[in-house]
Amino acid sequence: MELKLIISFFLTGIILSGFTNYSYTVNLTGRLKNRTGDYQYEGSHMTVFVKGKNQVLGKAISNSKGVFHLSWNDNNAKAFYFYCVLGNDTLLLAKISKFESDTPDLTFLFPHRVQQKK
């Protein structure tokens, strides 16, 4: 009787753990850079944040060289959206669906300057 009880608890635990959503922590090192010959934006001291599942997961400020470090729990999000705050505007830097490791090292390039129509 005691063995049956132990086995039933064990099997119940296995079944219930199958419904658990596992998440992991991502530690990203990033750089903000201009494209060659385009000096519209400067990547230093800018606020960068990452969103997933319609919520902000992490936020950081870049140093004088445009380097920043973000750490967040992935919250089982299917995609991550990286944004940069430029004055009163917010610029989408990238959408990433999958990382090759838990410690990615990425460079985010600012878009080209938009030419004014004459």
FENMO-V417923 format. One line per field, one symbol per residue. psi: psi as a letter, one per 40 degrees, with the letter a starting at -180 (. if undefined). Layout:
BEGIN
psi=???
END
This chain:
BEGIN
psi=ddddddddddddddddeeehhhiihhhhhihhiiihehfdiheifihhihiiffihdiiihiaeeehihhhiheffidihhhihhgbeihhhdihhdhidiegihihhhiiihhhhi.
END
